[in-house]
Amino acid sequence: MEAQVRQEMQALISKLNTWSQEYYVNDQPTVEDYVYDEAYAKLLKLEADYPDLKQADSPTNRVGGKVLDGFAKVDHEIPMLSLGDVFSKAELAEFTQKLAENVGQDLAYNCELKIDGLAISLTYEKGKFIKGSTRGNGLIGEDITENLKTIKAIPLTLKEPVSVEVRGECYMPKDSFVKLNQAREQEGLPVFANPRNAAAGSLRQLDSKITAQRNLSVFLYYVMEPEKFGITTQAQALKQMQAWGLKVDEHAHLATSQAEIDAYIDQYHDQRQELAYEIDGIVLKANDLTTQKIVGNTVKVPRWAIAYKFPPDEEET
Ligand SMILES: NC(=O)c1cc2c(N)ncc(C(N)=O)c2s1
């Protein structure tokens, strides 16, 4: 009997996790919500009837029970740096020119959207999500594992049993932000000024059940110690994270000239209203990881990357 229940649980978990990956990571659902909800309810019932058969990678583990009375601290062995920023294409051209002189050759840059959220780090051990934290001051962050587990775009289990730390941005989609503020207005609560503040406020909740209701999402954009996985470029790092089942923004583009970089800036400066999430610029990274290592970092920022910030929106007249 037990073996049969375990088998039924594992079948449900596998389907639910696949559907979750399709909907929240790939943005390509293959089943209607009610199909997911029915299977989830069936799993909850089985876990209630056979609690000691509950599986570690069950999606019901996402919503924790305990309310924390504070966040534990996490040491970032590799500091979470911020980014230098420029505010014009001329300054950006100066940056790439100087870097080319420093390295002694022209470089290819991976252009990526700068997501307006808050930086997070996720640690997986043999493919299992074991720890997640905020950037904090770059050296010490807050352990928000319980809250990150509630975010369906963060897989609890990777497609390969790798031990890896990845970093990215947690954000609140624009439509979730509008709905949240409407609800808060109804309840006479103060509204959030922007999706970034809403994401920060939602992620740093001591009660993960509140985080679970906030429809947060993530984009991952760094693999730490990439050489461990035979990764040699940033473009490859993004592809590898996708292959592991992690959510990566698909708007990245490998540019090999200043004209291509400028075109990317113009494209997303114009298209940013259509995006489902807020961006405040673009991030340029030297694509070759050996070059990144050679050029290194200052105390605060990488020398091989720069953020180009869009000018603030002209107020609608
Ligand atoms: N502080 C940082 O290093 C970064 C911050 C961000 C951000 N807000 N959005 C996207 C990226 C990216 N694609 O690399 C980075 S990198």
The ligand as a Tripos MOL2 file, in Angstrom:
@<TRIPOS>MOLECULE
LIG
   16    17     1     0     0
SMALL
NO_CHARGES

@<TRIPOS>ATOM
      1 N1         24.7010   44.7650   -9.3560 N.am      1 LIG1
      2 C1         24.9190   43.9400  -10.3870 C.2       1 LIG1
      3 O1         25.9630   43.3590  -10.5690 O.2       1 LIG1
      4 C2         23.8050   43.7330  -11.3640 C.ar      1 LIG1
      5 C3         22.5240   44.2280  -11.2820 C.ar      1 LIG1
      6 C4         21.7110   43.7770  -12.3680 C.ar      1 LIG1
      7 C5         20.3440   44.0440  -12.6090 C.ar      1 LIG1
      8 N2         19.6150   44.8490  -11.7780 N.pl3     1 LIG1
      9 N3         19.7170   43.5100  -13.6740 N.ar      1 LIG1
     10 C6         20.3850   42.7170  -14.5460 C.ar      1 LIG1
     11 C7         21.7350   42.4280  -14.3630 C.ar      1 LIG1
     12 C8         22.4390   41.5470  -15.3340 C.2       1 LIG1
     13 N4         21.7590   41.0720  -16.3720 N.am      1 LIG1
     14 O2         23.6070   41.2710  -15.1160 O.2       1 LIG1
     15 C9         22.3890   42.9610  -13.2560 C.ar      1 LIG1
     16 S1         24.0290   42.7530  -12.7510 S.2       1 LIG1
@<TRIPOS>BOND
     1     1     2 1
     2     2     3 2
     3     2     4 1
     4     4     5 ar
     5     4    16 ar
     6     5     6 ar
     7     6     7 ar
     8     6    15 ar
     9     7     8 1
    10     7     9 ar
    11     9    10 ar
    12    10    11 ar
    13    11    12 1
    14    11    15 ar
    15    12    13 1
    16    12    14 2
    17    15    16 ar
@<TRIPOS>SUBSTRUCTURE
     1 LIG1         1 GROUP 0 **** ****
